[in-house]
Amino acid sequence: MIITEKTAASICSTTINSCVGLESQPLKQMLLQLQAKWRVVKWIVILLVLTFVLSLAVYHLASLVQPLPLPLQQISSFSAFVPPLIAAKQSSNITDNVEAEDRQNLARILREAATKEKTVIVTIMNQAWAEANSTFDVFLESFRIGIGTERLLRHVVVVCLDDKAYTRCLEVLPHRCFFLRTTGVDFSGEKRFMVPDYLKMMWRRTEFLGSMLKLGYNFLFTDMDTIWLRDPFPRFFADADFQIACDVFFNGNSSDTGNAANGGFKFVKSNRRTIKFYNYWYESRLRFPGDNEQDVLNRIKADQYVKKTGLKMRFLDMTHVGNFCQREWDITKVCIMHGNCCVGQDNKIKDLRQMLEDWKNFVSNGTGEGGFRQPMNCRRSLRR
């Protein structure tokens, strides 16, 4: 019960001793202190009630209104559980990147080209690489002269980025050509490394490959500037979801994300983990504007979100999947040779053809001797 001054006075009047001079007594001071404390408690209670009501209102509004995305420079790292750039896109269908009228054609091509395990070999071509005696011809020739590679041609699907590339593909490899249309972008010419159209092409490629996983197909993606000398499938890890070539070096540990990834050659199985990973990879381009898909992959490969998906990533030994960045190769073991670390398509084609000649000599002499000459056209192109 709250004791007021009036009540206190009434009490005093009934006591044996009068309460004359109450204001000067300790009881007066105690009453004043109690009143002050009650006012403080009353305001604290009011503030707590107001805070609770406002919190409920904000929570309700947040459920109705989608928040604006943070500026890119404020997104310094991804959560260990939900990548912020993807959270608002969870319901998006990645197969929307294929025009509706082409989906039936794509389904037919994949169905006919796939192995019994639903695996296809995918490469991408534009007009610059489709011209006669160009990259496409070198690529196909390597399958025909490699050891155990010609039979793999039936599983190759060529994704064409323009009309002329599609027309040439139908002439050379009918029933295995798919025209990936991209409205408002011309992908026909040679795209120099890291120019804007090159970046668009690389991200379009990543988006499309993600759609294949969603359709239920495993894929072995290979850049067309590769030569196939042996069947690489025996070199893959049976338990890996995503396995990829190394760019400059291989440190001997296939599970170490410290290896630099090369996006030009990778084998990916279709499952829940890889679909999530490809969504994450593609949306991560917004986090690193101006980077190509390979650079972004090397930035995100060790992210906590990737680990949270349970994705099993492996890096392929450069002894078996080599490239022009290396200084030497073992011709008795190499399966794939990638013509990277090179500027200019003409330089690339000359050196790839030279390696095909070296391979033919190695196979024909029957002694197990020989080797590859250095790709000097590409080496010199990097010094200019």
C-alpha positions as CSV (number, residue, x, y, z in Angstrom):
1,M,0.0,0.0,0.0
2,I,1.2,3.5,-0.8
3,I,1.5,5.8,2.2
4,T,0.5,9.4,1.5
5,E,1.1,12.5,3.6
6,K,-2.6,12.7,4.5
7,T,-2.6,9.1,5.7
8,A,0.5,9.6,7.7
9,A,-1.1,12.6,9.4
10,S,-4.2,10.6,10.3
11,I,-2.1,7.9,11.7
12,C,-0.2,10.4,13.9
13,S,-3.4,11.8,15.3
14,T,-4.3,8.4,16.8
15,T,-1.0,7.8,18.5
16,I,-0.2,8.6,22.1
17,N,2.4,11.2,21.1
18,S,1.2,13.9,18.7
19,C,2.8,14.3,15.3
20,V,3.5,18.0,15.7
21,G,6.3,19.1,13.4
22,L,5.9,16.1,11.0
23,E,7.8,17.8,8.3
24,S,11.0,17.7,10.3
25,Q,10.6,14.0,11.3
26,P,12.4,11.0,9.6
27,L,9.0,9.6,8.6
28,K,8.5,12.5,6.2
29,Q,11.8,11.9,4.6
30,M,11.0,8.2,4.2
31,L,7.6,9.0,2.5
32,L,9.2,11.3,0.1
33,Q,11.8,8.7,-0.9
34,L,9.1,6.1,-1.4
35,Q,7.2,8.5,-3.7
36,A,10.3,9.3,-5.8
37,K,11.1,5.6,-6.2
38,W,7.6,4.8,-7.3
39,R,7.8,7.5,-10.0
40,V,11.0,5.9,-11.3
41,V,9.5,2.4,-11.4
42,K,6.3,3.7,-13.0
43,W,8.3,5.3,-15.9
44,I,10.5,2.2,-16.3
45,V,7.3,0.1,-16.7
46,I,5.9,2.5,-19.2
47,L,9.1,2.5,-21.3
48,L,9.2,-1.3,-21.3
49,V,5.6,-1.6,-22.5
50,L,6.2,1.0,-25.3
51,T,9.4,-0.9,-26.4
52,F,7.5,-4.2,-26.6
53,V,4.7,-2.6,-28.6
54,L,7.1,-1.0,-31.0
55,S,9.1,-4.2,-31.5
56,L,5.9,-6.1,-32.4
57,A,5.0,-3.3,-34.9
58,V,8.5,-3.4,-36.6
59,Y,8.5,-7.3,-36.8
60,H,5.0,-7.2,-38.4
61,L,6.1,-4.6,-41.0
62,A,9.4,-6.5,-41.8
63,S,7.3,-9.5,-42.7
64,L,5.3,-7.5,-45.2
65,V,8.0,-5.4,-46.8
66,Q,11.2,-6.8,-48.5
67,P,14.3,-5.0,-47.3
68,L,16.5,-3.2,-49.8
69,P,19.8,-4.9,-50.5
70,L,22.9,-3.6,-48.8
71,P,25.4,-1.7,-51.0
72,L,28.0,-4.1,-52.4
73,Q,30.8,-2.5,-50.4
74,Q,29.0,-3.3,-47.1
75,I,28.8,-7.0,-47.8
76,S,32.3,-8.0,-46.7
77,S,31.7,-11.7,-46.1
78,F,29.0,-14.4,-46.4
79,S,27.2,-15.9,-43.4
80,A,28.1,-19.4,-42.4
81,F,24.5,-20.5,-43.0
82,V,22.7,-18.3,-45.6
83,P,24.4,-16.3,-48.3
84,P,22.7,-12.8,-48.2
85,L,22.7,-12.2,-52.0
86,I,20.8,-15.4,-52.6
87,A,18.4,-15.4,-49.7
88,A,15.8,-13.3,-51.6
89,K,16.2,-15.6,-54.7
90,Q,15.6,-18.9,-53.1
91,S,12.5,-19.6,-55.2
92,S,14.0,-18.6,-58.5
93,N,14.2,-21.2,-61.2
94,I,17.7,-21.3,-62.8
95,T,16.3,-23.0,-65.9
96,D,14.7,-19.7,-66.8
97,N,17.9,-18.7,-68.6
98,V,16.9,-21.0,-71.5
99,E,14.2,-19.7,-73.9
100,A,10.9,-21.7,-73.6
101,E,10.9,-22.7,-77.3
102,D,14.4,-24.2,-77.0
103,R,13.9,-26.3,-73.9
104,Q,12.3,-29.2,-75.8
105,N,15.3,-29.2,-78.2
106,L,17.7,-29.1,-75.3
107,A,16.0,-32.0,-73.5
108,R,16.2,-34.1,-76.7
109,I,19.9,-33.4,-77.3
110,L,20.9,-34.1,-73.7
111,R,18.8,-37.3,-73.6
112,E,20.5,-38.6,-76.8
113,A,24.0,-37.5,-75.8
114,A,24.0,-38.7,-72.2
115,T,25.7,-41.9,-70.9
116,K,23.6,-44.3,-69.0
117,E,24.7,-42.4,-65.8
118,K,23.2,-39.2,-67.4
119,T,26.6,-37.6,-68.0
120,V,27.4,-35.4,-71.0
121,I,30.5,-33.6,-72.2
122,V,29.8,-30.0,-72.8
123,T,31.7,-27.3,-74.6
124,I,30.8,-23.8,-75.8
125,M,31.5,-22.2,-79.1
126,N,31.0,-18.8,-80.9
127,Q,31.6,-17.8,-84.5
128,A,35.3,-17.0,-83.9
129,W,36.0,-20.5,-82.8
130,A,33.7,-22.2,-85.3
131,E,35.5,-21.1,-88.5
132,A,37.1,-23.7,-90.7
133,N,40.6,-24.8,-89.6
134,S,40.1,-23.1,-86.3
135,T,39.6,-24.1,-82.7
136,F,36.6,-26.4,-83.3
137,D,38.5,-28.5,-85.8
138,V,41.5,-28.9,-83.6
139,F,39.2,-29.9,-80.7
140,L,37.4,-32.6,-82.8
141,E,40.7,-33.9,-84.3
142,S,42.1,-34.6,-80.9
143,F,39.2,-36.8,-80.0
144,R,39.8,-38.8,-83.2
145,I,43.5,-39.4,-82.6
146,G,43.6,-39.7,-78.8
147,I,43.7,-43.0,-77.0
148,G,40.2,-44.1,-76.1
149,T,38.7,-40.7,-76.9
150,E,36.9,-41.2,-80.2
151,R,34.1,-43.1,-78.6
152,L,33.5,-40.1,-76.3
153,L,32.4,-37.9,-79.2
154,R,28.9,-39.4,-79.1
155,H,28.5,-37.7,-75.7
156,V,29.7,-34.3,-76.7
157,V,27.2,-31.4,-76.7
158,V,28.2,-28.1,-78.4
159,V,26.5,-25.1,-77.0
160,C,26.5,-22.4,-79.7
161,L,26.3,-18.7,-78.8
162,D,25.4,-17.2,-82.3
163,D,23.8,-18.2,-85.6
164,K,27.0,-18.8,-87.5
165,A,28.5,-21.0,-84.8
166,Y,25.2,-23.0,-84.8
167,T,25.2,-23.4,-88.6
168,R,28.8,-24.7,-88.6
169,C,28.2,-27.1,-85.7
170,L,25.2,-28.6,-87.5
171,E,27.4,-29.2,-90.6
172,V,30.2,-30.9,-88.6
173,L,28.5,-32.5,-85.6
174,P,24.7,-32.9,-86.3
175,H,22.3,-33.7,-83.5
176,R,24.7,-32.5,-80.9
177,C,24.3,-28.7,-81.3
178,F,22.3,-26.4,-79.0
179,F,21.7,-22.7,-79.8
180,L,21.8,-20.8,-76.5
181,R,20.2,-17.5,-77.3
182,T,21.0,-14.4,-75.3
183,T,18.9,-11.3,-76.1
184,G,20.8,-8.1,-76.6
185,V,24.3,-9.5,-76.6
186,D,26.6,-10.3,-79.5
187,F,28.9,-13.2,-78.6
188,S,30.1,-13.9,-82.2
189,G,33.5,-12.3,-82.2
190,E,36.7,-13.2,-80.5
191,K,36.5,-12.1,-76.9
192,R,39.7,-11.0,-75.3
193,F,40.4,-12.0,-71.8
194,M,38.5,-9.9,-69.2
195,V,36.9,-7.4,-71.6
196,P,33.2,-6.8,-70.8
197,D,31.7,-9.2,-73.4
198,Y,34.1,-11.9,-72.2
199,L,32.8,-11.5,-68.7
200,K,29.2,-11.7,-69.9
201,M,30.1,-14.8,-71.9
202,M,31.7,-16.5,-68.9
203,W,28.8,-15.8,-66.6
204,R,26.3,-16.9,-69.2
205,R,28.2,-20.1,-69.3
206,T,28.1,-20.6,-65.6
207,E,24.4,-19.9,-65.5
208,F,23.7,-22.4,-68.3
209,L,25.7,-25.1,-66.7
210,G,23.8,-24.6,-63.4
211,S,20.6,-25.2,-65.4
212,M,21.9,-28.6,-66.6
213,L,22.4,-29.7,-63.0
214,K,18.8,-28.7,-62.3
215,L,17.7,-30.8,-65.2
216,G,19.4,-33.9,-63.6
217,Y,22.5,-34.2,-65.8
218,N,26.1,-34.6,-64.7
219,F,28.5,-32.8,-67.0
220,L,32.1,-32.7,-67.9
221,F,32.7,-29.2,-69.1
222,T,35.7,-28.5,-71.3
223,D,36.8,-25.3,-73.0
224,M,37.1,-25.8,-76.7
225,D,40.8,-24.7,-76.7
226,T,41.7,-28.1,-75.3
227,I,43.0,-31.3,-76.9
228,W,41.9,-34.7,-75.7
229,L,44.8,-37.2,-75.8
230,R,43.4,-39.8,-73.3
231,D,40.1,-40.6,-71.6
232,P,40.1,-38.5,-68.4
233,F,37.2,-40.2,-66.7
234,P,39.3,-42.9,-65.0
235,R,41.2,-40.0,-63.3
236,F,38.2,-38.6,-61.6
237,F,37.3,-39.1,-57.9
238,A,34.3,-41.4,-57.4
239,D,33.1,-39.6,-54.3
240,A,33.5,-36.0,-55.4
241,D,30.6,-33.7,-56.3
242,F,32.7,-31.0,-58.0
243,Q,36.2,-31.6,-59.4
244,I,38.1,-29.1,-61.4
245,A,41.5,-28.5,-63.1
246,C,44.2,-26.5,-61.5
247,D,45.3,-23.2,-63.1
248,V,49.0,-22.7,-62.3
249,F,50.1,-25.3,-59.8
250,F,48.9,-28.4,-58.0
251,N,50.2,-28.8,-54.5
252,G,49.7,-32.6,-54.3
253,N,46.6,-32.4,-52.1
254,S,43.4,-32.8,-54.2
255,S,41.2,-31.6,-51.2
256,D,43.1,-28.4,-50.5
257,T,41.3,-25.3,-51.6
258,G,44.6,-23.6,-51.7
259,N,45.0,-25.0,-55.2
260,A,44.1,-22.4,-57.9
261,A,41.0,-23.6,-59.9
262,N,40.8,-23.4,-63.7
263,G,37.2,-23.1,-64.8
264,G,38.0,-24.4,-68.3
265,F,37.8,-28.1,-67.3
266,K,35.5,-29.5,-64.6
267,F,33.4,-32.6,-63.9
268,V,30.2,-31.9,-61.8
269,K,27.6,-34.3,-60.6
270,S,23.9,-33.3,-60.4
271,N,22.7,-33.3,-56.8
272,R,21.3,-31.0,-54.2
273,R,24.8,-29.9,-53.1
274,T,26.0,-28.9,-56.6
275,I,22.8,-27.1,-57.4
276,K,23.1,-25.0,-54.3
277,F,26.8,-24.4,-55.0
278,Y,26.1,-23.2,-58.6
279,N,23.4,-20.9,-57.4
280,Y,25.8,-19.5,-54.9
281,W,28.6,-19.2,-57.4
282,Y,26.5,-17.4,-60.0
283,E,25.0,-14.9,-57.5
284,S,28.4,-14.2,-56.1
285,R,29.2,-12.2,-59.3
286,L,27.3,-9.4,-57.6
287,R,29.7,-9.5,-54.7
288,F,32.7,-9.2,-56.9
289,P,31.8,-7.0,-59.8
290,G,34.3,-7.0,-62.7
291,D,35.7,-10.5,-61.8
292,N,35.3,-13.4,-64.1
293,E,33.7,-16.7,-63.0
294,Q,37.1,-18.3,-62.3
295,D,38.3,-15.5,-60.1
296,V,35.0,-15.5,-58.1
297,L,35.3,-19.3,-57.7
298,N,38.7,-19.0,-56.3
299,R,37.4,-16.4,-53.8
300,I,34.4,-18.4,-52.6
301,K,35.7,-22.0,-52.8
302,A,36.5,-22.0,-49.0
303,D,33.5,-20.0,-47.8
304,Q,31.6,-21.3,-44.8
305,Y,28.5,-21.5,-46.9
306,V,30.1,-23.9,-49.3
307,K,31.2,-26.1,-46.4
308,K,27.7,-25.9,-45.0
309,T,26.3,-27.4,-48.2
310,G,28.5,-30.5,-47.7
311,L,29.9,-30.1,-51.2
312,K,32.9,-32.4,-51.9
313,M,35.3,-30.4,-54.0
314,R,38.5,-31.9,-55.5
315,F,41.3,-30.5,-57.6
316,L,42.7,-32.5,-60.5
317,D,46.4,-33.3,-60.8
318,M,48.1,-31.3,-63.6
319,T,50.0,-34.4,-64.6
320,H,46.8,-35.6,-66.1
321,V,45.0,-32.3,-66.9
322,G,47.7,-30.0,-68.1
323,N,47.9,-26.6,-69.7
324,F,50.1,-24.0,-71.3
325,C,50.9,-22.4,-68.0
326,Q,53.1,-25.3,-67.1
327,R,56.8,-25.5,-68.2
328,E,56.9,-29.3,-68.8
329,W,54.6,-32.2,-69.2
330,D,54.8,-36.0,-69.1
331,I,53.5,-37.1,-72.5
332,T,53.1,-40.7,-71.2
333,K,50.4,-39.6,-68.7
334,V,48.7,-36.4,-69.9
335,C,45.0,-36.8,-70.8
336,I,43.9,-33.2,-71.5
337,M,46.0,-30.2,-72.6
338,H,44.4,-26.7,-72.2
339,G,45.7,-23.9,-74.4
340,N,45.5,-21.2,-71.8
341,C,48.1,-18.6,-70.8
342,C,48.0,-17.4,-74.3
343,V,46.9,-14.1,-76.0
344,G,45.3,-14.3,-79.5
345,Q,43.4,-17.2,-81.1
346,D,46.0,-17.6,-83.9
347,N,48.8,-18.2,-81.4
348,K,46.6,-20.6,-79.5
349,I,45.7,-22.7,-82.6
350,K,49.3,-22.9,-83.8
351,D,50.6,-24.2,-80.5
352,L,47.7,-26.6,-80.0
353,R,48.4,-28.0,-83.5
354,Q,52.1,-28.3,-82.7
355,M,51.2,-30.4,-79.6
356,L,48.9,-32.6,-81.8
357,E,51.9,-33.2,-84.1
358,D,54.1,-34.1,-81.1
359,W,51.4,-36.5,-79.9
360,K,51.1,-38.2,-83.3
361,N,54.9,-38.7,-83.4
362,F,54.8,-40.1,-79.9
363,V,52.0,-42.6,-80.7
364,S,53.5,-43.7,-84.0
365,N,57.1,-44.4,-83.0
366,G,56.0,-47.1,-80.6
367,T,59.0,-46.6,-78.3
368,G,57.3,-44.6,-75.6
369,E,59.8,-41.8,-76.2
370,G,59.2,-38.2,-77.2
371,G,57.6,-35.2,-75.6
372,F,55.9,-31.8,-76.2
373,R,57.7,-28.8,-77.6
374,Q,57.1,-25.5,-75.7
375,P,54.2,-23.4,-77.0
376,M,56.4,-20.5,-78.0
377,N,53.7,-18.6,-79.9
378,C,51.7,-18.3,-76.7
379,R,54.8,-17.7,-74.5
380,R,55.8,-14.7,-76.7
381,S,52.2,-13.4,-76.8
382,L,52.3,-12.9,-73.0
383,R,55.5,-10.8,-73.2
384,R,53.9,-8.2,-75.6
